[in-house]
């Protein structure tokens, strides 16, 4: 009837047993996370630490099982940056979301890298600010502000008010770029 998380992952071809504590050095962080989405709630498991839970916890109908391999994140971050540059070149209005997705990816990777370290994780907002600074330093800041302003106007014309969370995030991003533009002049 039911299937454990470990059995479900094994059906994909990945054997979590090789990632248990005995197979990975004590100082090395496990590069895999098994994430279960159940009724909108996220549960994350580290095969090195949570081996027993992975062998006994059942996957329920309508659960979504996601495998995250942090070894692939540096390449994914590079690809996301390339995509962002292309979106800016093409004049896409979705760049605000793309900047936040890039910062989120960087945040997930940084948290994994810091597992064995003693530094506090950097907040996602500071990673967004770093991306804004990087893009502004590359001379793309004003074009991004122009595109974000077009998006903001389109949302206003569509009836989205200033209190809407999406509008607030957009206006915050415009402000970040505007402040950064003043700093770089």
Phi, psi and omega in degrees: 000287182270167179224138178285165178300316181300318179294320179296318179293322179300327178296339177277349180104359180259126178263109181291337182302327179291346180258005179293166185310320184292338184264347182243137179304149183302322183276346183270131177282141177292131184278356184249140169234140174254119182248129176249125173259117182230114179051045177081000180254137181259127174239126183247136182235136175259116182303332180289324185261323189255031183305316182296318179296320180294329179282338186245335183286130182274142171275127182263159174304141179077000172289149172245127180255126181236134176253128178247123178249104186291345176294338181271351187296319178303318177294322179294323178295317177300314180296321179296321177294319177298316180299317179299316178298318178296318180297320178294315179301321182278348179082034180286141178278349184276011185294330178299314177296320182295320177298317180292323177296319178298315179296321178297319178296317177297321180295314179301315181294316181298322179296320178294316181299323184278358184307317181269355180270176181249005179279147176288144177298144178281134179296148180303322180301323179290330175290324175297316180299320178296320178294320177299315179297316180298312181294323178293318178298331178280000178083016183259357187303311183294320178297320179295317178301316179300316179294318179294323177296320176299317179297316180300315179296320178298319179294318178298317178297330179278359176095010178277124184272171183294340180276351181293136182304321179294320179294319179299316179298320180294313180296321177299319179293319177301316180297318178301314179293321180297315178297317180295323178299319179295323181293324185276352180279000000 
